[in-house]
């Protein structure tokens, strides 16, 4: 995969949770307009990497760049921050960490309201995305009363409504029943190919459905990369990454 002009680039990024080092001098270049999977066992640093890409966490050392510019909100101007938040969105692994509004409608409308979109435009966007994800019937429901699959759809709707160019997806198929998982994967496959999808997962069964290229992580480091077919065929690599027994 050509990453001569990367969308994201990490250079020797380090991040710790107390005594646990989540990223250990990670350097990685991620392409634009592609579907990428970050593969690794739980605790390898995938979720932390997504949070650094989204600007939620700053690295303790090293740097994160987006289109060649540092992702440093403390020193960034309002224009960069506004542009970045409009273009890059993160879907958390646990939708309960993302949903906090009293109704599904309020949840999906929250992002557009923060971006100060006109109210008539917000109403149209919310209605369209609820219909697209087949959750219009949930519009007046409280998110905390929904099933796991319904929560995941609402969380996804809350970012798709912004029509971001970049989707950072943290274990999107986790804890879903087979039908909900199939529907979610179908939706992701149907997204505009001009968008960039970066998906963290340890579920090898979904990799070829969601990615054209893979990066394999272990203990906060990048240990391999390549097309899905080659990665999935490398039993020794998958064993080293604790992805198979």
C-alpha positions as CSV (number, residue, x, y, z in Angstrom):
1,X,0.0,0.0,0.0
2,X,1.3,3.4,-1.0
3,X,1.8,5.6,2.1
4,X,4.2,8.1,0.5
5,X,1.7,10.8,1.5
6,X,0.2,9.4,4.7
7,X,-3.0,10.7,6.2
8,X,-1.8,9.9,9.7
9,X,1.8,9.4,10.8
10,X,3.1,8.4,14.3
11,X,6.7,8.9,15.0
12,X,8.2,7.0,18.0
13,X,4.9,7.5,19.9
14,X,4.9,6.4,23.6
15,X,1.9,6.3,25.9
16,X,1.6,4.8,29.4
17,X,-1.3,4.0,31.7
18,X,0.6,4.2,35.0
19,X,2.9,1.2,35.0
20,X,1.5,-0.2,31.8
21,X,3.1,0.9,28.6
22,X,0.4,0.8,25.9
23,X,2.5,2.2,23.0
24,X,6.2,1.6,23.0
25,X,7.9,3.9,20.5
26,X,5.3,3.1,17.8
27,X,6.0,4.5,14.3
28,X,3.3,3.9,11.7
29,X,2.1,5.6,8.5
30,X,-1.6,5.2,7.6
31,X,-2.9,5.9,4.1
32,X,-5.8,8.1,3.0
33,X,-8.9,6.8,1.3
34,X,-8.3,3.2,2.3
35,X,-9.7,0.5,4.5
36,X,-7.1,-0.5,7.1
37,X,-7.3,-3.0,10.0
38,X,-5.2,-2.7,13.2
39,X,-4.9,-6.3,14.4
40,X,-3.8,-7.6,17.7
41,X,-4.8,-9.2,20.9
42,X,-6.5,-7.3,23.8
43,X,-4.0,-5.0,25.5
44,X,-1.7,-4.7,22.5
45,X,-2.3,-0.9,22.1
46,X,-4.9,-0.8,19.3
47,X,-7.5,1.3,21.2
48,X,-4.8,3.6,22.6
49,X,-3.6,4.1,19.0
50,X,-7.1,5.1,17.9
51,X,-7.4,7.6,20.7
52,X,-4.1,9.2,19.8
53,X,-5.2,9.4,16.1
54,X,-8.4,11.1,17.3
55,X,-6.5,13.5,19.5
56,X,-8.2,12.3,22.7
57,X,-4.8,11.4,24.2
58,X,-1.5,13.2,23.5
59,X,1.6,10.9,23.3
60,X,4.0,11.1,26.3
61,X,6.8,11.4,23.7
62,X,7.0,11.2,20.0
63,X,4.4,12.8,17.8
64,X,1.1,12.3,15.9
65,X,0.6,14.0,12.6
66,X,-2.5,14.5,10.4
67,X,-1.9,15.5,6.8
68,X,1.6,16.5,7.9
69,X,0.5,18.7,10.8
70,X,0.9,17.8,14.5
71,X,-2.3,16.7,16.3
72,X,-1.7,18.9,19.3
73,X,-4.9,20.6,20.3
74,X,-3.2,22.5,23.2
75,X,-1.1,24.4,20.7
76,X,-3.4,24.2,17.7
77,X,-5.6,27.1,16.5
78,X,-9.4,27.0,16.4
79,X,-9.4,26.5,12.6
80,X,-7.3,23.3,12.8
81,X,-9.4,21.9,15.7
82,X,-12.7,22.7,14.0
83,X,-11.5,21.2,10.7
84,X,-10.1,18.1,12.4
85,X,-13.3,17.4,14.5
86,X,-15.4,17.8,11.4
87,X,-13.3,15.3,9.4
88,X,-12.3,12.6,11.9
89,X,-14.7,10.6,14.1
90,X,-14.1,7.7,16.5
91,X,-16.5,4.9,17.3
92,X,-15.8,3.5,20.8
93,X,-15.7,-0.2,21.5
94,X,-18.2,0.2,24.3
95,X,-21.2,2.4,23.1
96,X,-22.1,3.2,26.7
97,X,-18.9,5.3,26.8
98,X,-20.2,7.3,23.9
99,X,-23.9,7.7,24.5
100,X,-25.1,10.2,27.1
101,X,-28.1,12.1,25.8
102,X,-31.7,11.5,26.9
103,X,-33.0,10.2,23.6
104,X,-31.6,8.7,20.4
105,X,-32.7,11.7,18.4
106,X,-30.8,14.0,20.8
107,X,-27.7,11.7,20.6
108,X,-27.5,11.8,16.9
109,X,-28.2,15.6,16.7
110,X,-25.5,16.4,19.3
111,X,-22.5,16.5,17.0
112,X,-24.1,18.7,14.3
113,X,-25.3,21.1,17.0
114,X,-21.8,21.4,18.4
115,X,-20.6,22.2,14.8
116,X,-23.4,24.9,14.7
117,X,-25.1,23.5,11.6
118,X,-28.4,25.2,10.7
119,X,-31.3,23.5,12.5
120,X,-33.2,22.6,9.3
121,X,-30.0,20.9,8.0
122,X,-29.6,19.0,11.3
123,X,-33.2,17.7,11.2
124,X,-32.7,16.4,7.6
125,X,-29.3,14.8,8.4
126,X,-30.6,13.1,11.6
127,X,-33.7,11.7,9.8
128,X,-31.6,10.4,6.9
129,X,-29.0,8.6,9.1
130,X,-31.7,7.1,11.4
131,X,-33.4,5.8,8.3
132,X,-30.2,4.5,6.8
133,X,-29.3,2.5,9.9
134,X,-33.0,1.3,10.3
135,X,-33.4,2.8,13.7
136,X,-36.0,5.5,13.1
137,X,-38.3,3.6,15.4
138,X,-35.9,4.2,18.3
139,X,-35.8,8.0,17.9
140,X,-37.6,8.8,21.2
141,X,-36.0,5.9,23.2
142,X,-33.4,6.4,25.9
143,X,-30.1,5.0,24.7
144,X,-29.4,3.2,28.0
145,X,-32.5,1.2,27.5
146,X,-31.5,-0.3,24.2
147,X,-29.9,-3.6,23.3
148,X,-26.2,-3.9,22.6
149,X,-26.7,-4.0,18.9
150,X,-29.1,-1.0,19.0
151,X,-26.6,1.0,21.0
152,X,-23.9,0.2,18.5
153,X,-26.1,1.5,15.7
154,X,-27.0,4.7,17.6
155,X,-23.3,5.3,18.3
156,X,-22.4,4.8,14.7
157,X,-25.3,7.1,13.6
158,X,-23.9,9.8,15.9
159,X,-20.7,9.9,13.9
160,X,-22.0,9.1,10.4
161,X,-24.4,12.1,10.7
162,X,-21.3,14.3,10.5
163,X,-20.3,12.7,7.2
164,X,-16.6,12.5,8.4
165,X,-13.9,11.7,5.9
166,X,-12.1,9.4,8.4
167,X,-13.8,6.8,10.6
168,X,-11.8,5.3,13.5
169,X,-13.6,2.1,14.6
170,X,-12.7,0.3,17.8
171,X,-13.8,-3.3,17.7
172,X,-17.1,-2.4,15.9
173,X,-18.3,-6.1,15.7
174,X,-17.6,-6.9,19.4
175,X,-20.4,-8.3,21.5
176,X,-22.9,-8.3,18.6
177,X,-25.1,-11.2,17.8
178,X,-24.5,-12.8,14.3
179,X,-27.3,-10.9,12.6
180,X,-26.3,-7.5,14.0
181,X,-22.7,-8.2,13.1
182,X,-23.6,-9.1,9.6
183,X,-25.7,-6.0,9.2
184,X,-22.9,-3.8,10.6
185,X,-20.3,-5.3,8.2
186,X,-22.7,-4.8,5.3
187,X,-23.1,-1.2,6.2
188,X,-19.4,-0.6,6.5
189,X,-18.8,-2.2,3.1
190,X,-21.3,0.1,1.6
191,X,-19.7,3.3,2.8
192,X,-18.3,5.8,0.2
193,X,-15.0,4.4,-1.0
194,X,-13.4,7.8,-0.8
195,X,-13.6,7.6,3.0
196,X,-10.8,6.3,5.2
197,X,-11.7,3.5,7.6
198,X,-9.3,2.5,10.3
199,X,-10.6,-0.5,12.3
200,X,-9.1,-2.0,15.4
201,X,-10.1,-5.6,15.8
202,X,-8.9,-9.0,17.1
203,X,-11.7,-10.8,15.2
204,X,-9.9,-12.5,12.3
205,X,-13.3,-13.6,10.8
206,X,-14.2,-10.0,9.8
207,X,-10.8,-8.8,8.6
208,X,-11.3,-9.5,4.9
209,X,-14.7,-7.8,5.0
210,X,-13.4,-4.6,6.5
211,X,-9.8,-4.1,5.3
212,X,-7.6,-4.0,2.2
213,X,-4.5,-3.7,4.3
214,X,-3.5,-4.8,7.8
215,X,-1.1,-3.7,10.5
216,X,-0.3,-6.2,13.3
217,X,0.5,-5.0,16.8
218,X,1.9,-6.6,19.8
219,X,2.9,-5.0,23.2
220,X,2.6,-1.5,21.8
221,X,4.7,-2.1,18.7
222,X,4.1,-2.8,15.0
223,X,5.3,-6.3,14.2
224,X,4.0,-6.8,10.6
225,X,1.9,-5.3,7.9
226,X,0.5,-6.5,4.6
227,X,-2.7,-7.5,2.7
228,X,-5.3,-9.5,4.6
229,X,-4.8,-12.7,2.7
230,X,-1.0,-12.8,3.5
231,X,-1.5,-11.9,7.1
232,X,-4.2,-14.4,7.8
233,X,-2.2,-17.2,6.1
234,X,0.8,-16.6,8.3
235,X,0.1,-18.9,11.3
236,X,3.4,-18.1,12.9
237,X,2.7,-14.4,12.9
238,X,-0.8,-14.8,14.2
239,X,0.5,-17.0,17.0
240,X,3.2,-14.4,17.9
241,X,0.5,-11.7,18.0
242,X,-1.6,-13.9,20.3
243,X,-4.4,-13.9,17.7
244,X,-4.6,-17.7,17.6
245,X,-3.6,-20.5,19.9
